[in-house]
Amino acid sequence: MEPIILNKKFQGPFLNCEDLESKPGVYVVICDSFGMTPFRVLDAGESDNVRKVLGTTKKRNYWKKNNVAELKFLVRYEQNDDARIELNKEIKKQFQPSA
C-alpha cells in the first residue's frame, strides 16, 4: 500500500537512498515514534534530484544525530516546480517537521 499524504500518493517507505530515483520530487523523512502516532516526521523538502539530496552525508548525519530510530523516506516524484513547492509548503505546515 502506498502512503498517502495530503491526498497525494507517495512511494515508500524506502530504507536506503540508493533505492530512490534521480528525479525531481517531494520527500518526507520519517522515523518510528514511540508516542501517540506510529511515526515522526523529521524533515520534508523538494528537490530536482531527491536521490542526491537525501543521500547527502551531512543531512543524514544531522537526522541520525538527533534520532536513534531508523530513517525512512517517502517520495512523490513531481516534474512541475510549482506543484513541488506548494506540496512541500503544505506538508511542512501540516506536520511541522523537527528538522
C-alpha positions as CSV (number, residue, x, y, z in Angstrom):
1,M,0.0,0.0,0.0
2,E,1.4,3.4,-1.0
3,P,1.4,6.1,1.7
4,I,-1.0,9.0,1.2
5,I,-0.1,12.4,2.5
6,L,-2.5,15.3,1.9
7,N,-4.4,13.3,-0.6
8,K,-1.3,12.6,-2.7
9,K,0.2,9.2,-3.2
10,F,3.8,8.8,-2.2
11,Q,6.2,5.9,-2.8
12,G,7.9,4.1,0.1
13,P,8.9,3.9,2.8
14,F,12.5,3.4,1.5
15,L,15.2,2.5,3.9
16,N,18.1,3.2,1.5
17,C,18.6,6.3,-0.6
18,E,20.1,4.1,-3.3
19,D,16.6,2.8,-4.0
20,L,15.3,6.3,-4.9
21,E,15.3,7.6,-8.5
22,S,17.3,10.6,-9.5
23,K,14.2,12.6,-10.4
24,P,12.5,15.8,-9.2
25,G,10.1,15.3,-6.3
26,V,8.9,16.0,-2.8
27,Y,10.4,13.9,0.1
28,V,9.4,13.3,3.7
29,V,11.9,11.8,6.1
30,I,10.2,9.8,8.9
31,C,11.2,7.5,11.8
32,D,9.3,5.3,14.1
33,S,7.7,7.1,17.0
34,F,7.1,5.7,20.5
35,G,4.3,8.1,21.3
36,M,0.7,8.7,20.2
37,T,1.5,8.3,16.4
38,P,3.2,5.4,14.6
39,F,5.8,7.7,13.0
40,R,7.5,11.0,13.4
41,V,8.2,13.5,10.6
42,L,11.8,14.6,10.8
43,D,12.1,16.7,7.6
44,A,10.3,17.4,4.3
45,G,11.5,19.1,1.2
46,E,11.6,19.2,-2.5
47,S,14.4,18.9,-5.0
48,D,15.3,18.5,-8.6
49,N,17.0,15.2,-7.6
50,V,15.6,13.5,-4.5
51,R,18.2,10.7,-4.5
52,K,21.1,13.2,-4.5
53,V,19.7,15.4,-1.7
54,L,18.7,12.5,0.6
55,G,22.0,10.8,0.0
56,T,23.9,13.8,1.3
57,T,26.1,12.7,4.2
58,K,25.7,15.9,6.1
59,K,21.9,15.8,6.1
60,R,21.8,12.1,7.0
61,N,24.2,12.6,9.9
62,Y,22.1,15.5,11.2
63,W,19.0,13.4,11.2
64,K,20.7,10.4,12.8
65,K,22.4,12.5,15.5
66,N,19.0,13.7,16.8
67,N,17.2,10.4,16.4
68,V,18.1,6.8,17.3
69,A,15.3,5.2,15.2
70,E,15.9,4.0,11.7
71,L,15.3,6.6,9.0
72,K,12.7,6.0,6.3
73,F,12.0,8.0,3.2
74,L,8.7,8.7,1.4
75,V,8.9,10.3,-2.1
76,R,6.4,11.7,-4.6
77,Y,8.1,12.3,-7.9
78,E,6.9,15.5,-9.5
79,Q,8.2,17.4,-12.5
80,N,6.2,20.6,-12.0
81,D,8.3,23.0,-9.9
82,D,5.2,25.0,-8.6
83,A,3.4,21.8,-7.6
84,R,6.5,20.6,-5.7
85,I,6.9,23.9,-3.9
86,E,3.2,24.0,-2.9
87,L,3.1,20.4,-1.7
88,N,6.3,20.9,0.3
89,K,4.8,24.0,1.9
90,E,1.6,22.2,2.9
91,I,3.4,19.2,4.3
92,K,5.6,21.5,6.5
93,K,2.6,23.5,7.6
94,Q,0.6,20.3,8.5
95,F,3.3,18.1,10.0
96,Q,5.8,20.7,11.3
97,P,8.9,18.6,10.8
98,S,11.5,18.7,13.6
99,A,14.4,19.5,11.3
